[in-house]
Each structure stands twice: as structure tokens, then as C-alpha cells.
Amino acid sequence: MALSYTFFSIPSNLTSNFRCPLRVPALQFLQLSNPRTRRRIRRELTSAAAMFAESTLVSDVIATGLSGGIALTLLKIWEETAKRGVFEQKLNRKLVHITLGLAFMLCWPMFSAGRQGAILAALVPGINIIKVLLLGLGIWKDDATVKSMSRSGDHRELLKGPLYYASTITLASAIYWRTSPIAIAAVCNLCAGDGMADVIGRRFGNKKLPYNPNKSLAGSIGMACAGFLASIGYMLYFSWLGYIEESTKMVLGLLIVSIATTLVESHPLSTELDDNLTVPLTAVLVGSVIF
């Protein structure tokens, strides 16, 4: 059987101005396939990546200086108020306790998102650990700082509460960072929760807890409320900046952590050990189960 083919033709006047919009430049393709060209491209990409890494390092170093300056300024303010007797010594110490950690956590968005940012952020409270150790061991003499951070003015007290405090914020920065609700819960319940427990308890704590006469019902309620509200505030803060995603589950989790840390803080064993140790440790353990 003979096969016939029909050929369709397009008039030349319709094709004279037609140009294919997609053209693959053969010469450029051949150049890209050249090993020497590929090596040059890799060098340029590596150089660009190095410049980007260098820029984030510079910005993180600047952020470290700024956040450290803010923390140092706050500390100097409370040292002056302690020296001048503006507040009662116990209240002044608690104001240091409440404000330093929370103010530092406000500075976290200044750092880059990766591990580099977390480590450099942790340097700020990490350096404070060294300072606390030097003061607590009596190697460095600074009566104003010791007075603002201790109950009785004894420099050896700094080797407990203040050391645990600085260590908590350092580890929260280096390990959990701003994308974790565990970091929020640990710092907020330590700073706002434990701090307000003492402030409210001393002022309104006439009714003591049946299992611990050194703790009051008002102080425990104040701790749970302050720790939870501060946690919610920082959850909204970091969620607004896009670091975490707020949810009802997270809110309930933060509430459970605040209640758990309050119960532990009110226990007599917590007084014997140190609230600055038991409160953040409880927040991390309970938070690790919930979140």
C-alpha cells in the first residue's frame, strides 16, 4: 500500500518576522562545560559565601557589644541605687534579678539566626560568669557589685545564686536560643517568676504555706502569674519577629511550666539548694517533655 504524506506550509510573509523567544547560546553553554570556567564559578561562589559569613560575623560582634553594653549599664544603675540606698538591699537585689535576664533576652533578635549568633550571644552572660567567679572567690574586689547581688554583702554568696543565674541564661542562649519555648520558659520563670515571688511575698505574704513556713501563698501566686505572663509576652515577641509560631498548645505548655516551677520553688528542698538552680532546671525538664 502506498503511503501518501501531506505537507503543510506556512506562508513566508507570516514567518519573516518570527523569532524564537527561547534561545540557548551555544557558546556560553560550551564555556560552562569547560572545567576551568566551572572552577572560576566555584571560586566566585565561595568568595561570595565567605563575604556573607564575614558580614554576619561582624554584625554578631556588634550585637554582642551592644547587648553587653545594655547589660552593663543596667548593672551599673542597680549598683548606684544600692550604693546610695535608694531601695532596700533585698529589693535592689531582686530588681537586678528581674531585669538583667529579661533585658538581655530582648537583645536576642540583634544576632544572626545560626549557631554563630547563639554562641556569641551566650558570651555576654558567659563573661559575667567569670566576673561572678572572681568576685565570689575574692580575687576581684567590688563592694558595690557584691552588695547589689548578695543578701548579706558576703562575696561568697555570689558562688551560688548569681552564678546559677548567669549560667542559666548562658545555657539558654547557647543551647535552646530564641526558637525554643524552653529558653523562654527557663529565663522568664527564673527572672520574672522567682524575682516577683520574693517581692510580692515580702509585701503581702502573711499567709504561709502549710508545707513551708518560709514561703507564702501570695508569693507563690505572684511567681506563677509573673512567670507565665512574662513567658507569654516573650512568646508573642519572638512570634512577631518570626522565630517561633505561637499556638494554644504553647500557651498551655508555658502555663504548666510556670505552675511546676512555682511548686518546686515553694518546696523546702528548693530553699536548701537554691531557687536559681531548681527553678530553671525544672523549667528545662518539664519543658523538654511538653514542647
C-alpha positions as CSV (number, residue, x, y, z in Angstrom):
1,M,0.0,0.0,0.0
2,A,1.3,3.3,-1.0
3,L,1.6,5.9,1.7
4,S,0.9,9.4,1.0
5,Y,2.1,12.4,3.0
6,T,0.6,15.8,3.1
7,F,2.9,18.7,3.9
8,F,1.5,21.9,5.3
9,S,3.4,25.1,4.5
10,I,3.2,28.5,6.3
11,P,3.3,31.5,4.0
12,S,6.6,33.2,4.1
13,N,5.1,36.6,4.9
14,L,3.9,35.2,8.3
15,T,7.3,33.8,9.2
16,S,9.6,36.6,8.1
17,N,9.4,38.4,11.5
18,F,9.1,35.3,13.7
19,R,11.9,34.8,16.3
20,C,12.0,32.1,18.8
21,P,11.9,33.7,22.3
22,L,14.0,30.9,23.9
23,R,17.5,30.8,22.6
24,V,20.3,28.8,24.2
25,P,23.6,30.4,23.5
26,A,25.7,27.5,22.4
27,L,29.0,29.3,23.0
28,Q,28.0,30.1,26.7
29,F,26.9,26.5,27.2
30,L,30.3,25.3,25.9
31,Q,32.0,27.7,28.2
32,L,30.1,26.5,31.2
33,S,31.1,22.9,30.4
34,N,34.7,24.0,30.5
35,P,36.4,22.7,33.7
36,R,38.4,26.0,34.0
37,T,35.1,28.0,33.8
38,R,33.4,25.8,36.4
39,R,36.4,26.3,38.8
40,R,36.2,30.0,38.4
41,I,32.4,30.0,39.2
42,R,33.1,27.9,42.3
43,R,35.7,30.3,43.4
44,E,33.3,33.2,43.0
45,L,30.5,31.5,44.8
46,T,32.9,30.5,47.6
47,S,34.1,34.1,47.8
48,A,30.5,35.4,48.0
49,A,29.7,32.9,50.8
50,A,32.8,34.0,52.7
51,M,31.8,37.6,52.4
52,F,28.3,36.8,53.6
53,A,29.7,34.8,56.6
54,E,32.1,37.7,57.4
55,S,29.2,40.2,57.3
56,T,27.1,38.1,59.7
57,L,30.2,37.7,62.0
58,V,30.7,41.5,62.1
59,S,27.0,42.1,62.8
60,D,27.1,39.5,65.6
61,V,30.2,41.0,67.1
62,I,28.5,44.4,67.1
63,A,25.3,42.8,68.6
64,T,27.5,41.3,71.3
65,G,29.0,44.7,72.2
66,L,25.6,46.4,72.2
67,S,23.8,43.8,74.3
68,G,26.8,43.6,76.7
69,G,26.7,47.4,77.0
70,I,23.0,47.3,77.8
71,A,23.5,44.7,80.5
72,L,26.5,46.6,81.9
73,T,24.5,49.8,82.0
74,L,21.7,48.1,83.9
75,L,24.1,46.6,86.3
76,K,25.8,49.9,86.9
77,I,22.4,51.6,87.6
78,W,21.5,49.0,90.2
79,E,25.0,49.3,91.7
80,E,24.4,53.0,92.1
81,T,21.0,52.5,93.7
82,A,22.5,50.0,96.1
83,K,25.4,52.3,97.0
84,R,23.0,55.3,97.5
85,G,20.4,53.2,99.4
86,V,17.6,54.2,97.0
87,F,16.0,50.8,97.6
88,E,16.1,48.3,100.4
89,Q,19.0,46.0,99.7
90,K,16.8,42.9,99.3
91,L,14.5,44.8,96.8
92,N,17.5,46.1,94.9
93,R,19.0,42.6,94.6
94,K,15.6,41.4,93.2
95,L,15.4,44.2,90.7
96,V,18.8,43.1,89.4
97,H,17.5,39.6,89.3
98,I,14.3,40.5,87.4
99,T,15.7,43.0,84.9
100,L,19.1,41.7,83.7
101,G,18.0,38.4,82.1
102,L,14.8,39.8,80.6
103,A,16.6,42.8,79.1
104,F,19.2,40.6,77.6
105,M,16.6,38.3,76.1
106,L,15.1,41.4,74.4
107,C,18.5,41.7,72.6
108,W,18.5,38.2,71.0
109,P,16.9,39.4,67.7
110,M,20.1,41.6,67.1
111,F,22.0,38.4,66.5
112,S,22.1,36.2,63.4
113,A,19.9,33.1,63.2
114,G,22.5,30.3,63.1
115,R,24.7,28.7,65.8
116,Q,27.2,31.5,65.5
117,G,24.7,34.0,66.7
118,A,23.7,31.8,69.6
119,I,27.3,31.3,70.7
120,L,28.2,35.0,70.5
121,A,25.0,35.9,72.4
122,A,26.0,33.5,75.1
123,L,29.3,35.2,75.5
124,V,27.6,38.2,77.2
125,P,26.3,36.2,80.3
126,G,29.3,33.9,79.9
127,I,31.7,36.7,80.6
128,N,29.5,37.6,83.6
129,I,30.1,34.0,84.9
130,I,33.9,34.8,85.0
131,K,33.2,38.1,86.8
132,V,31.0,36.4,89.4
133,L,33.6,33.7,90.0
134,L,36.3,36.3,90.5
135,L,34.1,38.3,92.9
136,G,32.9,35.2,94.7
137,L,36.4,33.9,95.3
138,G,37.5,37.3,96.5
139,I,40.1,37.7,93.7
140,W,38.3,40.8,92.4
141,K,37.1,43.4,94.9
142,D,34.0,45.3,94.0
143,D,31.8,46.1,97.1
144,A,29.1,47.8,95.1
145,T,28.5,44.8,92.8
146,V,28.7,42.4,95.7
147,K,26.2,44.5,97.7
148,S,23.7,44.6,94.7
149,M,23.9,40.9,94.1
150,S,24.1,39.3,97.6
151,R,21.7,39.1,100.5
152,S,24.2,39.9,103.3
153,G,27.0,41.6,101.4
154,D,29.2,38.4,101.7
155,H,31.1,37.9,98.4
156,R,30.9,34.2,98.8
157,E,27.2,34.3,98.2
158,L,27.9,35.0,94.5
159,L,29.2,31.5,94.1
160,K,25.6,30.2,94.4
161,G,22.6,32.2,93.3
162,P,24.3,34.7,91.0
163,L,26.5,32.0,89.5
164,Y,23.5,29.8,88.8
165,Y,21.6,32.8,87.3
166,A,24.3,33.7,84.9
167,S,24.8,30.0,83.9
168,T,21.1,29.6,83.2
169,I,21.0,32.5,80.8
170,T,24.2,31.4,79.1
171,L,23.0,27.9,78.5
172,A,19.5,29.1,77.4
173,S,21.3,31.2,74.8
174,A,23.8,28.7,73.6
175,I,21.7,25.5,73.6
176,Y,18.0,26.5,73.1
177,W,18.2,30.0,71.7
178,R,15.2,32.2,70.5
179,T,13.4,29.5,68.5
180,S,12.7,27.4,71.6
181,P,9.9,27.9,74.1
182,I,12.1,26.1,76.6
183,A,14.5,29.1,76.6
184,I,11.6,31.5,77.1
185,A,10.2,29.4,80.0
186,A,13.6,28.9,81.8
187,V,14.6,32.6,81.7
188,C,11.1,34.1,82.3
189,N,10.4,31.8,85.3
190,L,13.8,32.4,86.7
191,C,13.8,36.2,86.3
192,A,10.2,37.4,86.4
193,G,8.7,34.4,88.3
194,D,11.3,33.8,91.1
195,G,12.0,37.6,91.3
196,M,8.4,38.6,91.8
197,A,7.8,35.7,94.3
198,D,10.2,37.4,96.7
199,V,9.0,40.9,96.1
200,I,5.3,40.1,96.5
201,G,5.9,37.5,99.2
202,R,7.7,40.1,101.4
203,R,4.9,42.7,101.0
204,F,1.8,40.5,101.1
205,G,3.0,37.2,102.4
206,N,1.2,37.0,105.7
207,K,-0.3,33.6,105.0
208,K,2.4,31.0,104.9
209,L,2.3,27.7,103.0
210,P,1.4,24.7,105.2
211,Y,4.4,22.7,104.0
212,N,7.0,25.5,104.1
213,P,6.7,28.3,106.6
214,N,9.4,30.3,104.7
215,K,7.2,30.7,101.7
216,S,3.9,32.5,101.3
217,L,0.7,31.8,99.3
218,A,0.9,35.4,97.9
219,G,4.5,34.9,96.8
220,S,3.7,31.6,95.1
221,I,0.7,33.1,93.3
222,G,2.8,36.1,92.3
223,M,5.5,33.8,90.9
224,A,3.2,31.7,88.8
225,C,1.4,34.8,87.4
226,A,4.6,36.7,86.7
227,G,6.5,33.8,85.2
228,F,3.5,32.9,83.0
229,L,2.8,36.4,81.8
230,A,6.4,37.1,81.0
231,S,6.6,33.9,79.1
232,I,3.5,34.8,77.1
233,G,5.0,38.3,76.4
234,Y,8.2,36.8,75.0
235,M,6.4,34.2,73.1
236,L,4.4,37.0,71.3
237,Y,7.6,39.0,70.9
238,F,9.6,36.2,69.2
239,S,6.5,35.1,67.2
240,W,6.0,38.6,65.9
241,L,9.6,38.5,64.7
242,G,9.1,35.1,63.1
243,Y,11.3,33.0,65.3
244,I,8.6,30.8,66.7
245,E,4.9,30.1,65.9
246,E,2.5,30.9,68.7
247,S,-0.2,28.4,69.5
248,T,-2.7,27.4,72.1
249,K,-0.6,24.3,72.9
250,M,2.4,26.5,73.6
251,V,0.4,28.8,75.9
252,L,-0.8,25.8,77.9
253,G,2.7,24.4,78.0
254,L,4.1,27.7,79.3
255,L,1.3,27.7,82.0
256,I,2.2,24.2,83.1
257,V,5.9,25.0,83.3
258,S,5.1,28.1,85.4
259,I,3.0,26.1,87.8
260,A,5.6,23.4,88.0
261,T,8.4,25.8,88.7
262,T,6.3,27.5,91.4
263,L,5.6,24.2,93.2
264,V,9.3,23.4,93.1
265,E,10.3,26.9,94.3
266,S,7.9,26.6,97.2
267,H,9.3,23.3,98.4
268,P,11.8,23.4,101.4
269,L,14.4,21.5,99.3
270,S,14.5,24.3,96.8
271,T,15.4,26.7,99.6
272,E,18.3,24.4,100.8
273,L,19.7,24.0,97.3
274,D,19.0,27.4,95.6
275,D,16.0,28.8,93.7
276,N,18.2,30.0,90.9
277,L,19.2,26.3,90.3
278,T,15.9,24.5,90.9
279,V,13.6,26.8,89.0
280,P,15.4,26.8,85.6
281,L,16.2,23.1,85.9
282,T,12.6,22.4,86.5
283,A,11.6,24.6,83.5
284,V,14.0,22.8,81.2
285,L,13.0,19.3,82.4
286,V,9.2,19.9,82.2
287,G,9.6,22.0,79.0
288,S,11.5,19.2,77.3
289,V,8.6,16.9,78.0
290,I,5.9,19.3,76.9
291,F,7.4,21.1,73.9
